[in-house]
């Protein structure tokens, strides 16, 4: 099920205008010429023509004013959106008039996409045409879109215009507020058993997962009592009915306690494929692990600025972590100090650390400062450290 958030476009800041079209300007020129020529020369026929043209312009103005007063519309965007996924922007247009039908409405919504890899920006427009909306009716129009890269999308201002019936005047309703939608990183397909690769000993990484006990597991079933079973696990009511001891079984699920650190390293002349792959890998692993209850995940991003956030514990924190990855701005000198400081503040130094990077650990340690090496030394000393180089073919075998 897809959940939406609703943002009304007709706030107190909306703007209504009526402007003549190019045909309307020609129409006004001919009207003025006929009126002036008839008055100077005394040609009644020109005056009659001028009166007819003026009547048509007044009729168009009255219709355009009615369109402005009757229109109301809103936009609905998805709450969660990952790069590469198709989605729909829904527009609900309402005709509040009890007697007038609205014809040939044109909706245009400005769309600005900002990519965070190399600061690219693109401006587009979402266009929807509605042939007819009856009195006291509303229609929902859907515009399918697909965004291939993570980043920020800004919708608005949106306008609805109509030139019906004579195309002499254009009535336009414009909304002033804008709405931002964050596009999360693209999700990857992880191979079966990817956890074994993640927790494999590499540079001293220890297994950071454990199993939940009875109080944390879900009820699985009953089985006969065996020697060594705890008395507290005996299901007394079923045991009395069967006249033999029966104990309860609970499904033991894995839980994770990890810190993820994304190395947003990118040289000016290099391709951003590897760094985007690293960001997508972290987003995919957090999404998979956050489904398990009682997992404790903390995310840090090292780019132009270092940031950190708790990535588990509910939908709100998961969205905060995904937005952190969507906002990550890559750099040739990532801010590891601030990111590691945020990780220790939110998770503590005893938690295992997984660094996902577009470069090898040796190359990274050669380029970072001595202060950064001092921050990483506690994890290296405790052998609770894992470095994943997505540019290595060996590391790509599990995703």
C-alpha positions in Angstrom: 0.0 0.0 0.0 1.3 3.5 -0.9 0.8 6.3 1.6 0.5 9.9 0.4 0.8 13.2 2.0 -1.6 16.0 0.9 -0.5 19.6 0.4 -3.2 22.1 -0.6 -2.1 24.4 -3.4 -4.8 27.0 -2.7 -3.4 28.6 0.4 -4.0 32.2 1.3 -0.9 33.0 -0.9 -2.4 31.9 -4.2 -2.5 34.3 -7.1 -5.3 34.8 -9.6 -4.9 36.6 -12.9 -6.8 37.2 -16.2 -4.6 38.2 -19.2 -5.4 38.6 -22.8 -3.9 36.1 -25.3 -2.2 37.0 -28.6 -5.5 36.5 -30.3 -7.2 38.6 -27.7 -4.8 41.5 -28.3 -5.6 41.4 -32.0 -9.2 41.2 -31.1 -8.9 44.4 -29.0 -7.1 46.2 -31.8 -9.8 45.4 -34.3 -12.5 46.4 -31.8 -10.8 49.8 -31.1 -10.2 50.3 -34.9 -13.9 49.6 -35.7 -15.2 51.8 -32.8 -12.8 54.7 -33.7 -13.5 54.4 -37.5 -17.3 54.3 -37.0 -17.3 57.3 -34.7 -15.1 59.4 -37.0 -16.7 58.4 -40.3 -20.2 57.9 -39.1 -20.4 54.3 -40.3 -23.0 52.6 -38.2 -22.0 49.1 -39.5 -18.5 49.6 -37.9 -20.1 50.6 -34.7 -22.3 47.5 -34.7 -19.3 45.3 -35.4 -17.4 47.1 -32.5 -20.4 46.4 -30.2 -20.4 42.7 -31.2 -16.7 42.4 -30.6 -17.0 44.1 -27.2 -19.8 41.8 -26.2 -17.7 38.8 -27.1 -14.8 40.1 -25.0 -17.1 40.8 -22.0 -18.5 37.3 -22.3 -15.0 35.8 -22.3 -14.1 38.0 -19.3 -17.1 36.9 -17.3 -16.4 33.2 -18.0 -12.7 33.6 -17.1 -13.7 35.3 -13.8 -16.1 32.4 -13.0 -13.3 29.9 -13.6 -11.1 31.7 -11.1 -13.7 31.7 -8.4 -14.7 28.0 -9.0 -11.3 26.3 -9.1 -9.7 24.5 -6.3 -6.9 21.9 -6.6 -4.4 20.0 -4.5 -1.3 17.9 -5.0 -0.5 14.5 -3.5 3.1 13.1 -3.3 4.4 9.7 -2.1 6.0 9.7 1.4 8.9 7.3 0.5 10.5 7.3 -2.9 13.7 5.4 -4.0 15.7 6.3 -7.1 14.7 4.1 -10.1 11.1 3.5 -8.8 8.1 4.7 -10.8 5.7 6.8 -9.0 2.6 9.0 -9.6 1.9 12.6 -8.7 -1.8 13.0 -8.1 -3.7 16.2 -8.7 -7.2 16.6 -7.4 -9.1 19.5 -9.2 -12.5 20.5 -7.8 -15.2 22.6 -9.5 -17.0 24.5 -6.7 -19.6 26.1 -8.9 -23.1 24.7 -8.8 -24.1 25.6 -12.4 -21.0 26.2 -14.5 -18.9 23.5 -16.2 -15.2 24.1 -16.5 -13.7 23.2 -19.9 -10.2 22.7 -21.3 -8.1 23.2 -18.1 -4.3 23.0 -18.4 -2.3 22.3 -15.2 1.4 22.9 -15.1 3.6 22.1 -12.1 7.2 23.3 -12.0 9.7 20.5 -11.1 13.3 21.2 -10.0 15.5 18.2 -9.4 18.9 18.6 -7.7 21.4 15.7 -7.8 23.8 15.5 -4.9 26.6 13.8 -6.7 28.1 16.6 -8.7 25.5 19.3 -7.9 23.6 18.9 -11.1 20.2 20.7 -11.4 17.4 20.2 -13.9 14.2 22.1 -14.4 11.1 20.4 -15.9 7.4 20.7 -15.7 4.5 18.3 -15.1 1.7 19.0 -17.5 -1.9 17.6 -17.2 -4.9 18.5 -19.4 -8.5 18.1 -18.3 -11.2 18.3 -21.0 -14.2 18.9 -18.7 -15.2 19.1 -15.0 -18.9 19.2 -14.3 -20.6 21.4 -11.7 -19.8 20.5 -8.1 -17.5 17.7 -9.2 -13.8 16.8 -8.7 -11.4 14.8 -10.8 -8.1 13.1 -10.0 -5.4 13.2 -12.6 -2.2 11.2 -12.3 1.1 12.0 -13.8 3.6 9.1 -13.9 7.2 10.0 -13.2 10.5 8.2 -12.7 13.6 9.7 -11.1 16.9 7.8 -11.8 19.1 9.6 -9.2 18.9 10.4 -5.5 18.5 14.0 -4.4 16.0 16.7 -3.8 12.8 17.3 -5.9 10.9 20.6 -5.5 7.4 20.9 -6.8 5.8 24.2 -7.4 4.5 26.7 -8.1 1.6 25.1 -9.8 -0.8 26.8 -12.1 -4.1 25.9 -13.7 -5.1 28.0 -16.8 -8.0 28.0 -19.2 -8.8 30.1 -22.4 -12.3 28.6 -23.0 -14.5 29.5 -24.9 -13.0 32.0 -27.4 -9.3 32.0 -26.5 -9.3 35.7 -26.0 -8.5 35.8 -22.3 -6.6 33.3 -20.1 -7.7 32.8 -16.5 -4.8 31.5 -14.4 -4.7 30.3 -10.8 -1.2 30.1 -9.4 -0.1 28.6 -6.1 2.9 30.2 -4.3 3.9 27.5 -1.8 6.5 24.8 -2.8 6.9 21.3 -1.6 10.1 19.2 -1.3 10.3 15.5 -1.9 13.5 13.6 -1.1 14.5 10.8 -3.5 16.3 8.1 -1.5 19.2 6.1 -3.0 18.6 3.3 -5.4 18.1 -0.1 -3.8 20.3 -3.0 -4.8 19.6 -6.7 -5.0 21.5 -8.6 -2.3 22.4 -12.2 -2.9 21.1 -14.8 -0.5 23.2 -15.1 2.6 24.7 -11.6 2.2 24.9 -11.4 6.0 27.7 -14.0 6.0 29.8 -11.7 3.7 29.1 -8.7 5.8 30.1 -10.3 9.0 33.0 -12.4 7.6 36.3 -11.7 9.2 37.9 -9.0 7.2 40.3 -6.6 8.9 39.2 -8.0 12.3 35.4 -7.6 11.9 33.5 -9.6 14.5 30.0 -11.0 14.2 27.8 -8.1 15.2 24.5 -10.1 15.2 23.0 -12.1 18.0 19.8 -13.9 18.6 16.9 -12.7 20.7 15.7 -14.6 23.7 12.3 -15.8 24.7 11.0 -12.4 25.7 12.1 -11.0 22.3 11.1 -13.8 20.0 7.7 -14.7 18.6 5.7 -17.7 19.7 6.4 -20.6 17.4 4.7 -23.7 18.9 4.7 -26.5 21.5 6.9 -29.6 21.9 7.3 -32.4 24.4 9.4 -31.7 27.5 13.1 -32.7 27.3 15.7 -33.0 30.0 17.3 -29.7 30.6 14.3 -27.5 29.6 13.6 -24.7 32.0 10.6 -25.1 34.2 9.4 -21.6 33.3 8.9 -22.8 29.7 6.3 -25.5 30.6 2.8 -24.7 29.3 0.8 -26.0 32.2 -2.6 -25.8 30.7 -1.7 -27.9 27.7 0.4 -30.3 29.9 -2.6 -30.9 32.2 -4.8 -31.7 29.2 -2.3 -34.1 27.5 -1.2 -35.6 30.8 2.4 -35.0 29.9 4.7 -32.0 30.2 4.8 -29.7 27.1 7.1 -26.6 26.7 6.7 -23.6 24.5 9.0 -22.7 21.6 9.8 -19.3 20.5 11.1 -18.2 17.1 14.6 -16.8 17.6 15.3 -14.0 15.2 18.5 -12.2 14.5 19.1 -8.6 15.6 21.9 -6.4 14.6 24.0 -3.7 16.4 26.1 -1.8 13.9 27.4 1.6 12.9 27.5 2.3 9.1 29.8 5.0 7.8 29.5 6.1 4.1 32.7 7.5 2.6 31.5 10.1 0.2 34.8 10.4 -1.7 34.8 11.6 -5.3 37.6 13.3 -7.3 36.6 16.0 -9.7 37.7 14.0 -12.7 36.4 10.6 -11.7 33.0 9.0 -12.3 30.5 9.0 -9.5 29.4 5.4 -10.1 31.3 3.8 -7.3 30.3 6.4 -4.6 26.7 6.1 -5.7 27.0 2.4 -5.4 28.4 2.7 -1.9 25.5 4.9 -0.9 22.9 2.5 -2.4 24.5 -0.5 -0.7 24.2 1.2 2.7 20.6 2.2 2.0 19.8 -1.4 1.0 21.4 -3.0 4.1 19.7 -0.6 6.5 16.3 -1.2 4.9 16.8 -5.0 5.2 18.1 -4.9 8.8 15.6 -2.4 10.0 12.8 -4.9 9.4 14.0 -7.0 12.3 12.8 -5.9 15.7 15.3 -4.8 18.4 18.0 -4.0 15.8 20.2 -1.0 16.7 21.6 0.7 13.6 23.4 4.1 13.5 24.3 5.8 10.2 27.1 8.3 9.6 27.9 10.1 6.3 31.2 11.7 5.5 30.9 14.2 2.6 31.3 17.9 2.4 29.9 17.9 5.9 29.7 15.0 8.4 26.4 13.9 9.8 24.9 11.1 11.8 21.5 9.7 12.6 19.9 6.7 14.3 18.6 4.4 11.5 16.4 2.0 13.4 13.5 2.2 15.8 10.6 3.1 13.6 9.5 4.6 10.3 10.4 8.1 11.3 14.0 7.3 12.1 14.3 5.2 9.0 13.1 8.1 6.9 15.6 10.4 8.6 18.4 8.0 7.7 17.3 7.8 4.1 17.1 11.5 3.8 20.6 11.7 5.2 21.8 9.5 2.4 19.8 11.5 -0.1 21.4 14.8 1.0 24.9 13.5 1.1 27.2 15.8 -1.0 30.3 14.0 -2.2 33.7 15.6 -1.8 37.4 15.0 -2.6 38.1 15.4 1.2 35.2 13.9 3.2 34.6 15.1 6.7 35.3 11.9 8.7 35.9 13.7 12.0 32.4 15.1 12.3 30.8 11.9 11.0 32.7 9.7 13.5 32.0 12.1 16.3 28.3 11.9 15.5 28.5 8.1 15.4 30.1 7.9 18.9 27.6 10.3 20.3 24.6 8.4 19.1 25.9 4.8 19.4 28.9 4.8 21.7 32.5 3.6 20.8 31.8 -0.1 21.6 29.6 -0.8 18.6 30.9 -2.5 15.5 31.7 -0.2 12.6 31.1 -0.9 8.9 32.7 1.6 6.4 31.4 1.4 2.9 33.7 3.3 0.5 34.4 3.7 -3.2 38.1 3.2 -2.5 40.3 0.8 -0.7 41.2 1.1 3.0 44.8 1.6 2.2 44.1 4.5 -0.2 41.8 6.1 2.2 44.2 6.0 5.2 46.9 7.5 3.0 44.7 10.5 2.1 43.0 11.2 5.5 44.5 13.2 8.3 46.2 11.8 11.3 43.3 13.0 13.5 41.0 10.7 11.4 43.3 7.7 12.0 43.2 8.4 15.7 39.4 8.3 15.6 39.5 4.9 13.8 42.1 3.4 16.0 39.8 2.2 18.8 37.7 0.1 16.3 40.9 -1.3 14.7 42.3 -2.2 18.1 39.2 -4.0 19.3 38.9 -5.8 15.9 35.3 -4.6 15.4 35.9 -3.0 12.1 34.9 -3.9 8.5 35.9 -1.9 5.4 33.8 -2.6 2.2 35.4 -1.4 -1.0 32.6 -1.4 -3.7 35.2 -0.7 -6.4 36.7 -4.1 -5.8 35.4 -7.0 -7.8 35.9 -9.4 -4.8 33.6 -7.3 -2.7 30.9 -7.2 -5.4 30.2 -10.9 -5.2 27.5 -10.6 -2.7 25.4 -7.8 -4.2 
